[in-house]
């Protein structure tokens, strides 16, 4: 999240060494013959279990969506009749993180027009159509000037684009104006052709079977724990039909083992950036600690627990440790940056010009999702804390409707059972 603004600007595209595939050349129809999808998840409504009324729960999610996508502090902006973008408004850019998050929200909540607008804008302004980066995306652009802040990719953006496109194909089919499956396959097929030409590689380090921080330069050789979404690889194995199913399943299992190593055995906290071993990786812009990117890890683990159910014992113990640590800090006062051992870091990473610790809505939100995993009945305290939280400016005036807002909306969706594996529909 914050760290990406510190990434070095990447030089202009290398010469046109490859040409983009024509749409007609792409596979247009997935073939699920002989393939089994993931087992149908049991999507608990933890707000209901905590005693809230169904109508109030639906209203809570609807208001969060309105605030993020439609209200006076929205981060979603329509462009003409067919496009839109999501902006990290405090940093004055649109980035693949937010664009692909917006698409995931839209497909989950069955908002096809929003999804299609975001995809068209992404394809037109962020996706490389030729050269060594063909089909990858520039991670950040200034929507006022349309000048890219970087030509390079942040691997989590592509991860979400691919998965949300596969879900869109499953939900809406591929004959309503956009061939979602073909677009997902274009990214995946191009990924497998990256051979180091122009210093561009696979999104996944194929030796370590782990997602890269960035798929180029030395960013190919380390990772970001919040990019580890094991169940997304399971989705690819079930629905991409690109011949790499076994590899994706190995990546899912590897990510689960990686998280065991990356998360502290007592606190459950992880560093923002790590080696593939899980050891913290310092960068030139920040000593690695539990900071903004890391807030996503508990939500990702809760998703894997709910959708895949393959590492339940460790995940339940992790949830107990993580929520237990935050409870010890004060359930209504815990801060948002720590060393993995739980101590206060000497260096604080600034957000939106503010360099301070706060009780951040983003972490309040994602910590609550672990109540889907934590078997202790007192874990519902975190759910109630999220229910009572508000997406509004903090006392010092800092306000982040983008990152706080999207994590808040995602977490409400998870806890209300509205964030699900989308299986193929009959069209």
C-alpha positions in Angstrom: 0.0 0.0 0.0 2.0 3.0 1.3 5.3 1.6 0.2 4.5 1.5 -3.4 4.8 5.3 -3.7 8.4 4.8 -2.8 9.2 2.4 -5.5 11.7 3.7 -8.0 10.2 5.0 -11.3 10.8 2.4 -14.0 12.2 3.4 -17.4 9.9 3.6 -20.4 8.9 0.3 -22.0 11.6 -1.6 -23.7 11.3 -2.0 -27.5 8.4 -3.9 -28.9 9.9 -7.4 -28.5 6.6 -9.2 -28.4 3.2 -8.5 -29.8 -0.1 -8.8 -28.0 -2.3 -11.7 -28.8 -5.4 -10.8 -30.8 -8.6 -11.4 -28.9 -9.6 -13.9 -31.5 -6.5 -16.0 -30.8 -7.4 -16.3 -27.1 -9.4 -19.2 -25.6 -12.8 -17.8 -25.2 -14.7 -20.6 -23.4 -13.4 -22.4 -20.3 -13.8 -26.1 -20.2 -14.7 -27.5 -16.8 -15.1 -31.1 -18.1 -13.6 -33.5 -15.6 -12.6 -30.7 -13.2 -14.0 -30.3 -9.7 -14.4 -26.9 -8.1 -13.4 -26.2 -4.6 -15.8 -27.6 -2.0 -18.8 -25.3 -1.4 -17.9 -23.1 1.5 -20.1 -22.6 4.5 -20.3 -18.8 4.7 -21.1 -17.9 8.3 -22.9 -14.6 9.2 -20.9 -13.8 12.3 -22.9 -10.6 12.8 -26.0 -12.6 13.0 -24.3 -15.0 15.5 -23.4 -11.9 17.5 -27.1 -11.0 17.8 -27.5 -8.3 15.1 -30.7 -8.4 12.9 -30.4 -9.5 9.3 -31.9 -6.2 8.0 -29.4 -4.2 10.0 -26.6 -6.3 8.7 -27.6 -5.8 5.1 -27.9 -2.1 5.8 -24.5 -2.0 7.4 -22.9 -3.5 4.3 -24.9 -1.3 1.9 -23.9 1.8 3.7 -20.2 0.9 3.6 -20.5 0.3 -0.1 -22.3 3.6 -0.5 -19.6 5.4 1.5 -16.8 4.0 -0.5 -18.3 4.0 -4.0 -21.0 6.6 -4.0 -21.0 9.0 -1.1 -19.3 12.4 -0.6 -16.0 10.8 0.4 -16.1 8.2 -2.3 -13.0 6.7 -4.0 -14.8 5.5 -7.1 -15.1 7.9 -10.0 -17.0 7.3 -13.3 -15.4 8.5 -16.6 -17.8 9.0 -19.5 -20.4 6.3 -20.2 -18.3 3.2 -20.0 -15.3 3.6 -17.6 -14.4 4.3 -14.0 -11.5 4.2 -11.6 -10.8 3.8 -7.9 -8.4 6.3 -6.5 -6.2 6.4 -3.4 -7.3 9.9 -3.0 -4.8 10.9 -0.3 -2.0 10.0 -2.6 -3.6 11.3 -5.8 -3.3 8.2 -7.8 -5.2 5.1 -9.1 -3.4 1.9 -8.6 -3.9 -1.8 -9.5 -4.5 -2.6 -5.8 -7.6 -0.4 -5.6 -8.8 -1.1 -9.2 -8.7 -4.9 -8.7 -10.2 -4.6 -5.2 -13.0 -2.6 -6.6 -13.6 -5.3 -9.2 -13.7 -8.0 -6.5 -16.2 -6.0 -4.5 -18.3 -5.5 -7.6 -18.4 -9.2 -8.7 -19.1 -10.3 -5.1 -22.1 -7.9 -4.8 -23.3 -8.5 -8.4 -22.6 -5.0 -9.7 -21.8 -5.7 -13.3 -21.7 -2.2 -14.6 -19.2 -1.1 -11.9 -17.0 -4.2 -12.6 -17.1 -3.5 -16.4 -16.2 0.1 -16.0 -13.2 -0.6 -13.8 -12.0 -3.3 -16.1 -12.3 -1.1 -19.2 -10.3 1.7 -17.5 -7.7 -0.8 -16.3 -7.3 -2.3 -19.7 -7.1 1.1 -21.5 -4.8 3.0 -19.1 -2.9 0.5 -17.1 -2.5 -2.7 -19.0 0.6 -3.0 -21.3 -0.6 -4.1 -24.8 2.9 -4.9 -26.1 6.5 -5.3 -25.2 8.1 -7.4 -22.4 5.4 -6.3 -20.0 2.5 -7.3 -22.3 -0.7 -8.0 -20.4 0.8 -6.9 -17.1 -0.3 -3.6 -15.6 1.5 -0.3 -14.5 0.7 -0.3 -10.8 0.1 3.5 -10.4 -1.1 6.4 -12.5 -2.2 10.0 -11.9 -5.8 10.1 -13.1 -5.7 13.8 -13.5 -2.7 13.8 -15.9 -2.9 10.2 -17.0 0.8 10.0 -16.4 2.0 6.7 -15.1 4.0 6.9 -11.8 5.6 3.6 -12.8 5.5 1.3 -15.8 6.1 -1.7 -13.5 3.7 -4.1 -11.8 2.9 -4.8 -8.1 2.1 -8.5 -8.2 -0.9 -8.3 -5.9 -2.8 -6.3 -8.5 -2.5 -9.0 -11.1 -3.5 -11.6 -8.5 -6.8 -9.8 -7.8 -7.4 -9.0 -11.5 -7.1 -12.6 -12.5 -9.3 -14.0 -9.7 -12.0 -11.4 -10.1 -12.2 -11.9 -13.9 -12.6 -15.7 -13.4 -15.4 -15.0 -10.9 -17.0 -12.6 -13.4 -16.9 -15.3 -16.0 -18.6 -17.7 -13.6 -21.2 -15.2 -12.6 -22.1 -13.4 -15.8 -20.7 -15.5 -18.6 -18.5 -14.2 -21.4 -21.1 -13.0 -23.9 -22.3 -9.8 -22.4 -19.7 -7.4 -23.8 -16.5 -8.6 -22.1 -14.9 -12.0 -22.4 -13.9 -12.1 -18.8 -12.4 -15.6 -19.1 -10.4 -14.6 -22.1 -9.0 -11.6 -20.3 -8.0 -13.6 -17.3 -6.3 -16.2 -19.5 -4.5 -13.4 -21.4 -2.8 -12.3 -18.2 -2.0 -15.9 -17.1 -0.8 -17.0 -20.5 1.4 -13.9 -20.8 2.8 -14.5 -17.3 4.0 -17.9 -18.3 5.8 -16.4 -21.3 7.9 -14.0 -19.3 11.4 -15.3 -19.5 13.5 -12.5 -18.3 13.4 -10.5 -21.5 13.5 -6.8 -20.5 14.1 -8.0 -16.9 10.4 -9.1 -16.7 9.5 -12.4 -15.0 6.6 -14.5 -13.9 4.4 -13.0 -11.2 5.3 -16.1 -9.2 8.9 -17.1 -8.4 8.8 -20.5 -10.1 11.6 -21.9 -8.1 10.2 -20.9 -4.7 6.5 -21.2 -5.8 5.7 -17.9 -4.1 4.3 -14.6 -5.3 6.9 -12.0 -6.0 7.0 -8.4 -4.6 7.3 -7.3 -8.2 7.9 -9.5 -11.2 11.1 -7.8 -12.3 14.6 -7.0 -11.1 15.5 -8.1 -7.6 11.8 -7.7 -6.6 11.4 -11.2 -8.1 13.5 -12.6 -5.3 11.5 -11.6 -2.2 7.9 -11.3 -1.3 5.1 -9.5 0.7 3.2 -11.7 3.1 0.0 -9.8 2.4 0.2 -10.9 -1.3 -0.1 -14.6 -0.1 -3.6 -15.6 -0.9 -3.4 -19.4 -1.1 -7.1 -19.9 -2.0 -6.7 -17.7 -5.1 -4.4 -20.3 -6.5 -7.0 -22.9 -5.8 -9.5 -20.8 -7.7 -7.1 -20.6 -10.7 -6.6 -24.4 -10.5 -10.4 -24.9 -10.5 -11.4 -22.4 -13.2 -8.5 -21.1 -15.3 -8.0 -24.4 -17.2 -4.6 -23.3 -18.5 -2.7 -26.5 -17.9 -0.9 -25.3 -14.7 -3.3 -26.7 -12.2 -0.8 -28.8 -10.3 1.6 -25.9 -10.0 -1.1 -23.6 -8.7 -2.1 -26.1 -6.0 1.6 -26.4 -5.0 1.8 -22.6 -4.7 -1.3 -22.7 -2.5 0.3 -25.2 -0.2 3.6 -23.4 -0.2 1.9 -20.1 0.7 0.3 -21.8 3.7 3.6 -23.1 4.9 5.3 -19.8 4.3 2.7 -18.0 6.5 3.6 -20.4 9.3 7.2 -19.2 9.1 6.4 -15.5 8.5 4.0 -15.0 11.4 5.5 -14.7 14.9 5.0 -17.7 17.1 3.7 -15.7 20.0 2.0 -12.5 18.6 1.0 -13.8 15.1 2.4 -10.6 13.6 4.4 -10.6 10.4 6.8 -8.1 8.7 5.5 -6.2 5.7 8.2 -7.6 3.5 10.1 -10.9 3.8 12.4 -13.3 2.1 10.8 -16.4 0.8 12.0 -18.0 4.1 9.7 -15.7 6.0 12.7 -13.7 7.4 12.0 -9.9 7.4 13.3 -8.0 4.4 14.2 -4.4 5.0 13.8 -1.9 2.1 15.4 1.5 1.4 12.1 3.2 2.4 11.3 1.2 5.5 12.8 -1.2 8.0 10.4 -4.2 7.7 7.8 -4.4 10.5 4.1 -5.1 10.9 2.7 -2.0 9.1 0.0 -1.1 6.6 0.5 -4.0 4.1 0.5 -6.5 7.0 -3.1 -5.6 8.0 -4.3 -7.7 5.1 -2.7 -10.9 6.3 -5.4 -11.8 9.0 -8.2 -11.2 6.4 -6.4 -13.4 3.9 -6.0 -16.2 6.3 -9.6 -16.0 7.4 -10.6 -16.2 3.7 -8.4 -19.3 3.1 -9.9 -20.9 6.2 -13.5 -20.2 5.0 -13.0 -21.0 1.3 -10.5 -23.9 1.3 -10.5 -25.3 4.8 -7.1 -27.0 4.4 -5.0 -25.6 7.2 -7.6 -25.2 9.9 -5.6 -26.2 13.0 -2.7 -23.8 12.4 -5.1 -21.0 11.3 -7.2 -21.4 14.4 -4.1 -21.2 16.6 -2.9 -18.1 14.6 -6.2 -16.4 15.1 -6.1 -17.0 18.8 -2.6 -15.6 19.0 -3.2 -12.6 16.8 -6.4 -11.5 18.5 -5.0 -12.4 21.9 -2.1 -10.0 21.2 -4.3 -7.2 20.2 -6.7 -7.8 23.1 -3.6 -7.4 25.4 -2.9 -4.0 23.7 -6.5 -2.9 24.4 -9.3 -4.0 22.1 -10.4 -0.4 21.5 -6.9 1.2 21.6 -4.4 -1.1 19.9 -2.0 0.6 17.5 -1.3 -0.2 13.9 2.5 -0.6 13.6 4.5 -3.1 15.6 7.7 -5.1 15.4 6.8 -8.8 14.9 7.5 -9.5 18.5 4.9 -6.9 19.5 7.3 -4.2 20.6 6.9 -0.6 19.2 9.1 0.0 16.1 11.7 2.8 16.3 10.7 3.9 12.8 7.1 4.8 12.0 6.0 4.7 8.4 4.0 7.8 7.4 0.5 7.7 5.9 -1.0 10.6 4.0 1.5 13.0 5.6 0.9 11.7 9.1 3.6 9.8 10.9 1.9 8.5 14.0 0.4 5.4 15.6 -3.4 5.3 15.6 -6.2 2.8 16.2 -6.8 2.3 12.5 -10.1 1.2 11.0 -8.3 -1.0 8.5 -6.7 -3.2 11.2 -9.8 -3.1 13.4 -11.6 -4.5 10.3 -9.2 -7.3 9.3 -8.6 -8.4 12.9 -12.3 -8.9 13.3 -12.4 -11.4 10.3 -10.3 -13.8 12.4 -13.4 -14.4 14.5 -14.4 -16.6 11.7 -11.4 -18.8 12.7 -11.0 -18.2 16.4 -13.0 -20.8 18.3 -13.1 -18.7 21.5 -16.6 -17.3 22.0 -15.0 -14.1 23.4 -13.7 -13.5 19.9 -17.0 -11.9 19.0 -15.7 -8.9 20.9 -13.8 -8.0 17.8 -16.9 -8.4 15.6 -18.8 -6.0 17.9 -15.9 -3.6 17.9 -16.0 -3.5 14.1 -19.8 -3.1 14.1 -19.4 0.0 16.2 -16.5 1.4 14.2 -17.1 4.2 11.7 -15.5 5.2 8.4 -14.9 8.8 9.3 -11.9 11.2 9.9 -9.8 10.5 13.0 -9.5 13.1 15.7 -6.4 14.6 14.2 -8.1 15.1 10.8 -6.5 12.1 9.0 -9.0 10.3 6.8 -8.4 7.3 4.5 -11.6 6.3 2.7 -9.5 4.3 0.3 -7.4 1.8 2.2 -9.3 1.9 5.5 -12.5 2.0 3.5 -11.9 -1.0 1.3 -10.6 -3.1 4.1 -13.6 -2.1 6.1 -16.0 -3.1 3.3 -14.2 -6.3 2.6 -14.3 -7.3 6.3 -18.0 -6.5 6.6 -18.6 -8.7 3.5 -16.6 -11.6 5.0 -18.3 -11.4 8.4 -21.8 -11.2 6.9 -21.2 -14.2 4.6 -21.3 -12.1 1.5 -17.8 -12.8 0.3 -17.8 -16.1 -1.5 -16.3 -18.4 -4.1 -18.4 -17.7 -7.2 -19.0 -20.9 -9.0 -20.1 -21.2 -12.7 -23.7 -20.3 -13.3 -26.1 -21.5 -16.0 -26.3 -18.9 -18.7 
